[in-house]
Amino acid sequence: MKSIYYWFVLIVSIAVLVSSCSSEEDSKTASTDNTTSSSGDSDSGSDNSSSGDSSSTTELEGTWTTSCVSSGSRYRKRTLTVSGTNVTVDRWQFHSDSSCANDEYRFDATYSSLSIGDAKTFDTYGSCGGSGHQITMTIDTNTYTSLSASDVTWNNNNSWCGETDWVLNTAQSIAGKTCDGDDFWNTNITIYGLYLLDGNKLFLNYSSASYPSGVDAGDNDTLTKQSTSTSDNSSSSGSGIFVAVGFSGNIVRSTDNGSSWDNAT
């Protein structure tokens, strides 16, 4: 009897352990590498194991966005759009308020020749780890746009990026420039990346030197895939307009949900 009880307890324990191992786990653990997330969140390092497989860009297709998150003294949202082998939008937009309603400025970049490389695993992500791939791509544009009058004034007064001709809502290239101590990538260079994909959640890291060793996987870094809606070209049943064939074969129409009818012809 004790033997049967022992085996029952063992099976139940294994079942509980397996069920608690979910790829949708929101928790995060510290990285084993020495990089630090700029958002203050922990980093998920790749264990550098590789299957050698490459994948198509299909799983990255679509538009991904972060929520409105704190970033120093401001708030930001990131939007990423992938179409085939092109990253048509990679936008970091900064705001003065926590609802991200008041625009201040934004950084935009576009990329081409996106290629999916080796598969990678992330043992420190969640309770069961995660998976993703290395990527390479070419940066095509790298711009900055002032979205507020105060930002335009500050940039011009301080010759930000060595320029004094900043104009409101007008993108200006910052490729290859040093702006307030930050060096921005030049165009037409190879960018190395690493991503972790967890269902509809995407985490990314880029480098111009070599493949990153991990990705920032905190709440502030979560890119969530946006659903796409399709238009319905059929006539709406909620419009209140009906067309039917009368007893004499004539076409009749109602414009008030069938309360009254008249000849359509």
C-alpha positions as CSV (number, residue, x, y, z in Angstrom):
1,M,0.0,0.0,0.0
2,K,2.9,2.4,0.9
3,S,4.5,1.6,-2.5
4,I,1.3,2.6,-4.4
5,Y,1.0,5.8,-2.4
6,Y,4.7,6.6,-3.1
7,W,4.2,6.3,-6.9
8,F,1.0,8.3,-6.8
9,V,2.8,11.2,-5.0
10,L,5.7,11.1,-7.5
11,I,3.4,11.2,-10.5
12,V,1.4,14.1,-9.2
13,S,4.6,16.1,-8.4
14,I,5.9,15.6,-11.9
15,A,2.6,16.7,-13.4
16,V,2.5,19.9,-11.2
17,L,6.1,20.7,-12.2
18,V,5.4,20.4,-15.9
19,S,2.2,22.4,-15.8
20,S,4.0,25.3,-14.1
21,C,6.5,25.5,-16.9
22,S,4.9,28.0,-19.3
23,S,6.4,29.9,-22.2
24,E,3.9,32.8,-21.3
25,E,5.6,33.3,-17.9
26,D,5.9,37.0,-17.2
27,S,8.6,36.7,-14.6
28,K,12.2,37.5,-15.5
29,T,15.5,36.5,-14.0
30,A,18.9,38.1,-13.9
31,S,21.2,37.6,-16.9
32,T,24.4,35.7,-16.7
33,D,26.1,38.3,-18.9
34,N,27.3,41.6,-17.6
35,T,25.1,43.9,-19.7
36,T,22.6,46.2,-18.0
37,S,19.3,47.2,-19.3
38,S,18.8,51.0,-19.8
39,S,15.3,50.6,-18.5
40,G,16.5,49.1,-15.2
41,D,15.0,45.7,-16.0
42,S,16.9,42.5,-16.1
43,D,18.4,40.9,-19.1
44,S,17.9,37.4,-20.6
45,G,21.2,36.1,-21.9
46,S,21.4,33.5,-24.6
47,D,23.2,30.4,-23.6
48,N,25.0,30.6,-27.0
49,S,23.8,27.1,-28.1
50,S,22.7,27.0,-31.7
51,S,20.8,24.5,-33.7
52,G,22.3,25.8,-36.9
53,D,18.9,26.3,-38.4
54,S,17.7,29.5,-40.1
55,S,14.2,30.6,-40.4
56,S,12.1,32.9,-42.6
57,T,11.0,36.3,-41.5
58,T,7.4,35.2,-41.3
59,E,7.3,35.0,-37.5
60,L,8.4,38.7,-37.3
61,E,6.0,40.0,-39.9
62,G,3.6,42.7,-38.7
63,T,3.6,45.6,-36.3
64,W,4.8,45.4,-32.8
65,T,4.5,48.1,-30.1
66,T,5.5,48.7,-26.5
67,S,3.2,50.3,-24.0
68,C,3.9,53.9,-22.8
69,V,6.8,53.4,-20.4
70,S,9.0,55.6,-18.3
71,S,12.3,56.5,-19.7
72,G,14.3,58.9,-17.5
73,S,12.4,62.1,-17.2
74,R,10.2,61.3,-20.2
75,Y,8.0,58.5,-21.4
76,R,8.4,56.5,-24.6
77,K,6.7,54.1,-27.0
78,R,8.4,52.0,-29.6
79,T,6.9,50.8,-32.8
80,L,8.4,48.1,-35.1
81,T,7.0,47.0,-38.4
82,V,8.4,44.1,-40.4
83,S,7.4,43.4,-44.0
84,G,9.2,40.6,-45.7
85,T,12.9,41.3,-45.5
86,N,12.4,45.0,-44.6
87,V,12.0,46.7,-41.3
88,T,9.9,49.6,-42.6
89,V,9.4,51.3,-39.2
90,D,11.6,51.2,-36.1
91,R,10.4,54.2,-34.1
92,W,11.3,55.4,-30.6
93,Q,8.9,58.3,-29.8
94,F,9.3,60.3,-26.6
95,H,6.6,62.2,-24.7
96,S,6.3,64.5,-21.7
97,D,3.4,62.7,-20.1
98,S,2.6,59.2,-18.8
99,S,-0.2,58.7,-21.3
100,C,2.2,59.4,-24.2
101,A,-0.2,62.1,-25.5
102,N,2.2,65.0,-25.7
103,D,4.9,64.5,-28.3
104,E,8.5,65.8,-27.8
105,Y,10.7,64.0,-30.3
106,R,11.4,60.7,-32.0
107,F,14.1,58.6,-33.5
108,D,13.4,56.6,-36.7
109,A,15.4,53.9,-38.5
110,T,14.6,51.6,-41.4
111,Y,16.4,48.4,-42.4
112,S,16.6,46.1,-45.4
113,S,18.1,42.7,-46.3
114,L,16.7,41.2,-43.0
115,S,18.0,37.7,-42.7
116,I,17.2,35.2,-39.9
117,G,20.2,33.2,-38.7
118,D,21.0,30.6,-36.1
119,A,18.4,29.6,-33.5
120,K,19.2,30.5,-29.9
121,T,17.8,29.5,-26.5
122,F,17.5,31.7,-23.4
123,D,17.7,29.6,-20.3
124,T,17.2,32.6,-17.9
125,Y,13.9,33.7,-19.4
126,G,10.7,32.9,-17.4
127,S,10.5,29.6,-15.7
128,C,11.3,27.4,-18.7
129,G,13.6,29.5,-20.9
130,G,12.8,30.9,-24.3
131,S,13.9,30.7,-27.9
132,G,14.7,33.0,-30.8
133,H,17.2,33.7,-33.5
134,Q,20.2,35.8,-34.5
135,I,19.5,38.3,-37.3
136,T,21.4,40.5,-39.7
137,M,20.2,43.5,-41.7
138,T,21.4,46.7,-43.3
139,I,20.5,50.1,-41.9
140,D,19.1,52.4,-44.6
141,T,18.0,55.5,-42.8
142,N,18.6,57.0,-39.4
143,T,16.7,60.2,-38.5
144,Y,15.5,62.4,-35.7
145,T,12.4,64.6,-35.7
146,S,11.5,67.4,-33.3
147,L,7.9,67.2,-32.3
148,S,7.6,70.2,-30.0
149,A,8.6,73.9,-30.3
150,S,10.6,73.6,-27.1
151,D,12.7,70.8,-28.5
152,V,13.3,72.7,-31.7
153,T,14.5,75.7,-29.7
154,W,16.8,73.6,-27.5
155,N,18.3,71.7,-30.4
156,N,19.1,74.9,-32.3
157,N,20.4,76.8,-29.3
158,N,22.7,73.9,-28.4
159,S,23.7,72.9,-32.0
160,W,22.5,69.4,-31.3
161,C,24.2,66.9,-33.7
162,G,26.2,69.9,-35.0
163,E,23.1,71.4,-36.6
164,T,21.3,74.7,-36.0
165,D,18.6,74.3,-38.7
166,W,16.1,72.0,-36.8
167,V,12.5,72.5,-37.9
168,L,9.3,71.3,-36.2
169,N,7.9,68.0,-37.5
170,T,10.8,67.6,-40.1
171,A,13.0,64.6,-40.0
172,Q,16.7,65.2,-40.3
173,S,19.4,62.5,-40.8
174,I,21.6,61.8,-37.8
175,A,23.4,58.9,-39.5
176,G,27.1,58.8,-38.6
177,K,26.8,61.9,-36.3
178,T,27.7,62.3,-32.6
179,C,24.9,64.0,-30.7
180,D,25.4,65.0,-27.1
181,G,28.0,62.3,-26.7
182,D,26.0,59.6,-28.4
183,D,27.3,58.1,-31.6
184,F,24.5,57.2,-34.1
185,W,24.9,54.5,-36.7
186,N,25.8,55.4,-40.2
187,T,23.7,54.0,-43.0
188,N,24.7,51.1,-45.3
189,I,26.3,49.1,-42.5
190,T,25.5,45.6,-41.3
191,I,23.6,45.5,-38.0
192,Y,23.7,42.3,-35.9
193,G,20.7,41.4,-33.8
194,L,19.2,38.9,-31.5
195,Y,15.5,38.3,-30.7
196,L,13.5,36.3,-28.2
197,L,9.9,35.4,-29.3
198,D,7.3,34.4,-26.8
199,G,4.0,34.0,-28.5
200,N,2.9,37.6,-29.3
201,K,5.7,39.1,-27.2
202,L,9.0,40.1,-28.9
203,F,12.3,41.2,-27.3
204,L,15.1,42.6,-29.4
205,N,18.7,43.7,-29.1
206,Y,21.0,45.2,-31.9
207,S,24.7,45.9,-32.3
208,S,26.9,47.2,-35.1
209,A,29.9,45.2,-33.9
210,S,28.8,41.6,-33.3
211,Y,25.8,39.5,-32.3
212,P,24.5,40.5,-28.9
213,S,24.8,38.0,-26.1
214,G,21.3,38.7,-24.7
215,V,18.1,40.7,-24.9
216,D,16.4,43.1,-22.4
217,A,13.3,41.1,-21.3
218,G,11.7,43.4,-18.8
219,D,8.2,44.8,-19.0
220,N,9.5,48.1,-20.4
221,D,11.1,46.2,-23.3
222,T,8.1,44.1,-24.4
223,L,7.0,44.6,-28.0
224,T,3.5,43.2,-28.4
225,K,2.2,42.1,-31.8
226,Q,-0.8,44.2,-33.0
227,S,-3.8,42.4,-34.4
228,T,-4.8,43.3,-38.0
229,S,-8.4,43.9,-38.9
230,T,-9.9,43.0,-42.3
231,S,-12.7,45.1,-43.9
232,D,-16.0,43.4,-44.7
233,N,-17.2,44.3,-48.1
234,S,-20.6,42.6,-47.7
235,S,-23.6,44.7,-47.0
236,S,-24.3,45.2,-43.3
237,S,-27.3,43.6,-41.8
238,G,-27.3,46.4,-39.3
239,S,-27.9,49.1,-41.9
240,G,-31.8,48.7,-41.7
241,I,-32.1,48.3,-45.5
242,F,-33.7,45.1,-46.9
243,V,-34.5,44.1,-50.5
244,A,-37.0,41.3,-51.3
245,V,-39.2,39.9,-54.0
246,G,-42.9,40.7,-53.6
247,F,-45.9,38.3,-54.2
248,S,-46.3,39.6,-57.8
249,G,-42.6,39.2,-58.6
250,N,-41.8,42.9,-58.1
251,I,-38.8,44.0,-56.1
252,V,-39.6,45.7,-52.8
253,R,-37.4,47.5,-50.4
254,S,-37.5,48.5,-46.7
255,T,-35.3,51.2,-45.2
256,D,-36.6,50.8,-41.6
257,N,-35.7,47.2,-40.7
258,G,-38.9,45.8,-42.3
259,S,-41.5,48.0,-40.7
260,S,-42.7,49.3,-44.1
261,W,-42.0,48.4,-47.7
262,D,-42.1,50.2,-51.1
263,N,-41.3,49.2,-54.7
264,A,-37.7,49.4,-55.5
265,T,-38.3,49.8,-59.2
